[in-house]
Amino acid sequence: MRAIKWWFHRSLAIKIVIMMVLGVIVGLVMGSKATALQPIGDLFIQLLKMLIVPLVFFTLAAGVISMDSPKSLAKVAGFIVPYYLLTSLIATAFGLVLALIIRPGMGVQGVFGSTAATTVAAFSWKSAILGWVPSNIIQAMADANMMQVIFFALLMGVVLLILGEKVSVFSAFIKQGSHLFLRLTSMIMEVSPYGIFALVAVLAGTISQKMVVAVGKIVLVDYIACFCILLIEYPILLRVLGRGRAPVLKVYRRFFPAMLVAATTTSSAATLPTEIDIASKKLGIPETIYGFCLPLGNTANMDGMAVSLGWISVFALEIFGIAITPALIAEIIVLGLFLSIGTAGVKNAGIVMSAVLFQSLGLPMTLIPLLAAIYPIIDIMHTTTNVTGDLTGTTAYAARVNELHLDSDAGEATKETVSPA
């Protein structure tokens, strides 16, 4: 009885760490039999997926409505959108440059066949941008097409903000919907340690050591690039963009629970509830900021995925014997930006986007099974990087406008104004 009382008085982060450790132990002991726990992990993921569309729609629209004026919205968007674009470009370049240094595809040419292609297919910016605009928003929500949902939520929020008191009833409905799904999210997150335990146990019990060794160079490139972003790029951005008002170590300690959830669920979308909770309660950031920045970043800012698109391109081009030219490098970086923006924040979405990348570059799909086999390993770091990037940009902007309250309680995060820069 005392142990149960002790357990329920622990913080969510402590519970997650404890259950992660237990999951590793159980997975190593049970081996492949640990898959019996998969339904528990699947149930947890399903609960989170249930929240994704309404949570993003209502919190993003409510974040826009909560602005003082369209001018306030433009101020936040004018910072966070270029930030997300810049970090995605840098991430793709990190992965590409490291792959060019380590050359993971050298020595294995011809293993997956060859291609006579000497040029690559042109990437259609027009198709990519048109794909973000829904022709049917109900269908977009049903399909969980998050870029289209985000576009519609932003557009509707802007119009509601412009109309003001004329649509006060509908605006109130949107804000109440945001509070509703945030509360539902908090309830579901209370069971996250148990779902995470199951996911970690299955992962520890089923990953083949031989497979990890065989693709060691690929994993090395991926992890080095992500660590450079996490430990060098993001701290610098926090200090510079936050005008020295965001102490890196203190802020990273607040980020830690979200990083844990990201690493264990390997789903940026599933981690969004934790990100919002941290921004509100641990960082004291107003909803007017995190309600816009985090849902947008959760879908549009995929730095971890961008890293992999860089090295996957180099790896594939080397295997299939295609010369890597400066023009091709530039195209890969641009592709990394657009495809990472279009990547859904759910498990294994990167495998699909890798197929899109190969199609865009005119390459065979024969590498897809290999990428699918190693994806559970690299996706741990990808998701952690994605989530940390979202929180970094949100925190940097909040610090920039004097709205970062590291020692505040949750109540301070409900303020409806953004201080002038």
C-alpha positions in Angstrom: 0.0 0.0 0.0 2.8 2.4 0.9 4.6 1.5 -2.4 1.4 2.3 -4.4 1.1 5.7 -2.6 4.7 6.4 -3.3 4.2 5.6 -7.0 1.2 7.9 -7.5 3.0 10.8 -5.8 5.9 10.7 -8.3 6.1 13.1 -11.2 5.2 11.9 -14.7 8.8 12.2 -15.8 10.0 10.0 -13.0 7.3 7.4 -13.7 8.4 7.4 -17.4 12.1 6.8 -16.6 11.3 4.0 -14.2 9.0 2.3 -16.6 11.5 2.7 -19.4 14.2 0.9 -17.4 11.7 -1.9 -16.5 10.8 -2.1 -20.1 14.4 -2.7 -21.2 14.9 -5.4 -18.5 11.6 -7.2 -19.4 12.4 -7.0 -23.1 15.9 -8.5 -22.7 14.6 -11.3 -20.5 11.6 -12.2 -22.6 13.2 -11.7 -26.0 10.8 -12.1 -28.9 8.1 -13.1 -26.5 7.9 -9.5 -25.4 5.7 -8.9 -28.4 2.9 -10.2 -26.2 3.0 -6.7 -24.7 2.5 -5.0 -28.1 -1.3 -4.5 -27.6 -0.7 -2.3 -24.5 1.7 -0.1 -26.5 -0.6 0.0 -29.5 -3.5 1.0 -27.2 -1.5 3.9 -25.9 -0.5 5.0 -29.4 -4.1 4.8 -30.5 -5.3 7.0 -27.6 -2.7 9.6 -28.6 -3.6 9.4 -32.3 -7.3 9.9 -31.3 -6.2 13.3 -30.0 -4.0 14.5 -32.8 -6.5 16.1 -35.3 -8.8 17.8 -32.8 -5.9 18.9 -30.6 -4.0 20.5 -33.4 -7.0 22.0 -34.9 -8.4 23.6 -31.8 -5.2 24.6 -30.1 -3.8 26.2 -33.3 -7.0 28.1 -34.1 -7.3 29.1 -30.5 -3.7 30.3 -30.5 -4.4 32.5 -33.4 -7.7 33.9 -32.0 -5.9 34.6 -28.7 -3.7 37.2 -30.4 -4.4 40.9 -29.6 -4.7 41.6 -33.3 -3.5 40.4 -36.8 -0.4 42.4 -36.1 0.4 40.2 -33.0 -0.1 37.1 -35.1 2.2 38.4 -37.8 4.9 39.1 -35.1 4.9 35.5 -33.9 4.6 33.9 -37.4 7.3 36.2 -38.7 9.7 34.6 -36.2 8.6 31.0 -35.9 8.0 30.2 -39.6 11.5 31.4 -40.8 13.0 29.5 -37.7 11.3 26.2 -38.7 12.5 26.7 -42.4 16.0 27.5 -41.4 16.4 24.6 -38.9 15.1 22.1 -41.5 17.5 23.3 -44.1 20.4 23.1 -41.6 19.3 19.6 -40.5 19.3 18.3 -44.1 22.7 19.8 -44.7 24.1 18.2 -41.5 22.9 14.8 -42.6 24.2 15.2 -46.2 27.6 16.6 -45.2 28.2 13.9 -42.6 27.2 11.2 -45.2 29.7 12.7 -47.7 32.4 12.5 -45.0 31.6 9.0 -43.7 30.4 7.6 -47.1 28.1 4.9 -45.8 27.3 3.6 -49.3 30.9 3.1 -50.4 31.9 -0.5 -50.8 28.4 -1.8 -51.2 27.6 -0.6 -54.7 25.6 -3.1 -56.7 24.2 -4.9 -53.7 20.7 -3.6 -54.5 21.1 -3.6 -58.2 22.1 -0.6 -60.4 20.4 2.1 -62.3 21.3 3.7 -65.6 19.9 7.0 -64.5 22.4 9.9 -64.8 19.9 12.6 -63.9 17.2 12.9 -61.3 13.6 13.8 -61.6 12.7 17.4 -61.0 10.9 18.2 -57.8 7.6 19.9 -58.3 7.2 22.9 -55.9 3.8 23.5 -57.3 2.5 20.1 -56.4 4.0 20.2 -52.9 2.4 23.6 -52.1 -1.0 22.7 -53.7 -1.0 19.5 -51.6 -1.1 21.7 -48.4 -4.5 23.2 -49.4 -7.5 21.0 -48.7 -10.2 20.6 -51.3 -12.4 19.0 -48.5 -11.4 19.8 -44.9 -13.6 17.0 -43.5 -11.8 14.5 -45.7 -8.4 16.0 -44.7 -9.3 15.5 -41.0 -10.5 11.9 -41.6 -7.3 11.1 -43.4 -5.2 13.0 -40.7 -3.6 15.1 -43.4 -2.0 17.4 -40.9 -0.6 20.0 -43.3 -4.1 20.6 -44.7 -5.6 20.6 -41.2 -3.0 23.2 -40.2 -3.7 25.3 -43.2 -7.4 25.4 -42.6 -7.0 26.0 -38.8 -4.6 29.0 -39.5 -6.9 30.5 -42.2 -10.0 30.1 -40.1 -8.2 31.6 -37.0 -7.0 34.6 -39.0 -10.5 35.3 -40.3 -12.0 34.9 -36.8 -9.3 37.3 -35.5 -10.2 39.9 -38.1 -13.9 39.6 -37.5 -13.5 40.0 -33.8 -16.7 40.5 -31.8 -18.9 39.7 -34.8 -18.0 36.0 -34.3 -17.5 36.0 -30.6 -19.7 32.9 -30.0 -17.8 30.8 -32.5 -14.5 32.1 -31.2 -15.6 31.1 -27.7 -16.4 27.6 -29.0 -12.9 27.2 -30.5 -11.3 28.3 -27.2 -13.5 26.0 -25.2 -12.6 23.1 -27.6 -9.0 23.9 -27.0 -9.4 23.6 -23.2 -11.5 20.4 -23.6 -8.9 18.6 -25.6 -6.0 19.8 -23.5 -7.8 18.4 -20.4 -8.5 15.1 -22.2 -4.8 15.0 -23.2 -3.7 15.4 -19.6 -5.9 12.5 -18.6 -4.5 10.3 -21.3 -0.9 11.2 -20.4 -1.4 9.9 -16.9 -1.3 6.3 -18.4 1.7 7.1 -20.6 4.3 5.3 -18.4 2.5 2.0 -18.9 2.2 2.3 -22.7 5.9 3.4 -22.8 6.9 0.4 -20.7 5.2 -2.0 -23.3 6.8 -0.2 -26.3 10.3 -0.2 -24.8 10.0 -3.9 -23.8 9.0 -4.9 -27.4 11.8 -2.8 -28.9 14.4 -4.3 -26.5 13.2 -7.9 -27.1 13.0 -7.9 -30.9 15.8 -5.7 -32.3 18.5 -7.9 -33.9 22.1 -7.1 -32.9 23.4 -8.3 -36.2 21.1 -5.9 -38.1 22.4 -3.0 -35.9 26.0 -3.9 -36.7 25.3 -4.3 -40.4 24.0 -0.7 -40.7 26.4 0.8 -38.1 27.7 3.5 -40.4 24.2 4.6 -41.3 23.2 4.9 -37.7 26.4 6.6 -36.9 25.8 9.3 -39.4 22.2 9.8 -38.3 23.0 10.0 -34.6 26.1 12.3 -35.0 24.0 14.7 -37.0 21.1 14.7 -34.5 23.5 15.1 -31.6 25.1 18.1 -33.3 21.7 19.7 -33.7 20.6 19.0 -30.1 23.9 19.9 -28.4 25.3 22.7 -30.6 22.7 24.2 -32.9 19.7 24.4 -30.6 21.6 25.8 -27.6 23.1 28.5 -29.8 19.7 29.4 -31.2 18.2 29.5 -27.7 20.9 32.0 -26.6 21.0 34.1 -29.7 17.4 34.2 -30.7 16.2 34.4 -27.1 18.5 37.4 -26.5 20.3 35.7 -23.7 17.1 35.3 -21.6 16.8 31.5 -22.0 19.4 29.7 -19.8 20.1 26.6 -21.8 20.7 24.0 -19.0 17.6 25.2 -17.1 15.4 25.2 -20.2 16.7 21.7 -21.3 15.8 20.3 -17.9 12.2 21.5 -18.5 12.3 19.9 -22.0 13.4 16.5 -20.7 10.0 14.8 -20.1 9.0 15.6 -23.7 12.3 14.3 -25.0 11.7 11.1 -23.1 8.2 10.7 -24.5 9.4 11.4 -28.0 12.2 8.8 -27.7 9.9 6.1 -26.4 6.9 6.7 -28.6 8.9 7.8 -31.7 5.9 10.0 -32.6 6.1 13.8 -32.7 2.3 14.0 -32.8 2.0 11.7 -29.8 4.4 14.0 -27.9 2.5 17.2 -28.6 0.4 16.9 -25.5 3.5 16.7 -23.3 5.1 19.7 -25.2 2.0 21.8 -24.5 2.0 20.8 -20.9 5.6 21.7 -20.5 5.3 25.1 -22.3 2.3 26.0 -20.2 3.3 24.7 -16.7 7.1 24.4 -16.7 8.1 27.3 -18.9 5.2 29.7 -18.2 4.7 30.5 -21.8 1.3 32.1 -22.7 -1.1 30.1 -24.9 -1.0 32.9 -27.5 2.6 31.7 -28.2 2.7 28.0 -27.6 -0.9 27.5 -29.0 0.4 28.7 -32.4 4.1 27.6 -32.4 3.9 24.0 -31.1 1.0 22.6 -33.2 2.6 24.2 -36.3 6.0 22.9 -35.5 4.7 19.5 -34.6 3.8 18.9 -38.3 5.9 21.4 -40.2 9.2 21.2 -38.3 10.8 17.8 -38.7 14.5 18.3 -38.3 15.2 14.7 -37.4 13.5 13.6 -40.6 15.4 16.2 -42.6 18.7 14.8 -41.3 17.8 11.4 -42.6 16.7 12.7 -46.0 20.2 14.1 -46.4 22.1 10.9 -45.6 19.6 8.6 -47.3 20.0 10.6 -50.5 23.8 10.2 -50.4 23.6 6.6 -49.4 21.3 5.7 -52.2 23.1 7.7 -54.9 26.4 6.0 -53.9 24.9 2.5 -54.0 23.3 3.1 -57.4 26.5 4.7 -58.8 25.1 8.2 -59.5 27.6 11.1 -59.4 26.9 13.5 -56.6 27.2 17.0 -58.1 26.8 20.4 -56.5 23.5 20.9 -58.3 22.3 17.6 -57.0 23.4 18.5 -53.4 21.4 21.7 -53.6 18.3 19.9 -54.9 18.6 17.3 -52.1 18.7 20.1 -49.5 15.6 21.7 -50.9 13.9 18.3 -51.1 14.8 17.7 -47.5 13.1 20.9 -46.5 9.8 20.3 -48.4 9.5 16.6 -47.6 10.3 17.1 -43.9 7.6 19.7 -43.8 5.2 17.3 -45.3 6.1 14.4 -43.0 3.3 13.3 -40.6 4.4 13.3 -36.9 3.5 9.6 -36.4 5.4 6.4 -36.2 7.1 5.2 -39.4 6.0 8.2 -41.5 9.7 8.6 -42.4 9.6 5.3 -44.4 6.8 6.7 -46.6 8.7 9.9 -47.1 11.9 8.0 -48.0 9.9 6.3 -50.8 8.7 9.8 -51.9 12.3 10.9 -51.9 13.5 8.0 -54.1 10.6 8.7 -56.5 11.6 12.4 -56.6 15.2 11.5 -57.3 14.2 8.9 -59.9 15.8 6.0 -57.9 14.5 2.4 -57.4 12.6 1.5 -54.3 14.8 -1.5 -53.5 16.4 0.3 -50.5 13.0 0.8 -48.7 13.1 -2.6 -46.9 16.5 -1.9 -45.4 15.4 1.5 -44.2 12.2 0.0 -42.8 14.4 -2.5 -40.9 16.6 0.1 -39.2 13.9 2.8 -38.8 13.0 1.9 -35.2 16.6 2.6 -34.2 17.0 5.9 -36.0 13.5 7.1 -35.4 14.3 7.4 -31.6 16.7 10.2 -32.3 14.7 11.7 -35.1 11.6 12.2 -32.9 13.7 13.6 -30.0 15.2 16.1 -32.3 11.9 17.1 -33.8 10.3 17.7 -30.5 13.3 19.6 -29.0 13.4 21.8 -32.1 9.7 22.8 -31.6 10.2 23.6 -28.0 13.5 25.5 -28.7 11.8 27.8 -31.2 8.8 28.4 -29.0 11.0 29.1 -26.0 13.4 31.3 -27.9 10.5 33.5 -29.1 8.9 33.6 -25.6 12.2 34.7 -24.2 12.7 37.3 -26.9 9.4 39.0 -26.0 9.8 38.6 -22.2 7.2 35.9 -21.9 9.3 33.1 -20.6 8.5 32.5 -16.9 10.7 29.5 -15.8 9.7 30.0 -12.1 6.0 30.6 -12.7 3.1 28.4 -12.0 0.6 27.2 -14.6 -1.6 30.1 -14.1 0.8 32.5 -15.7 0.7 30.6 -18.9 -2.9 31.7 -19.5 -2.1 35.3 -20.2 -3.7 36.5 -23.4 -1.1 39.1 -24.4 2.3 39.1 -25.9 4.7 41.7 -24.6 6.3 43.9 -27.3 9.8 42.9 -28.3 
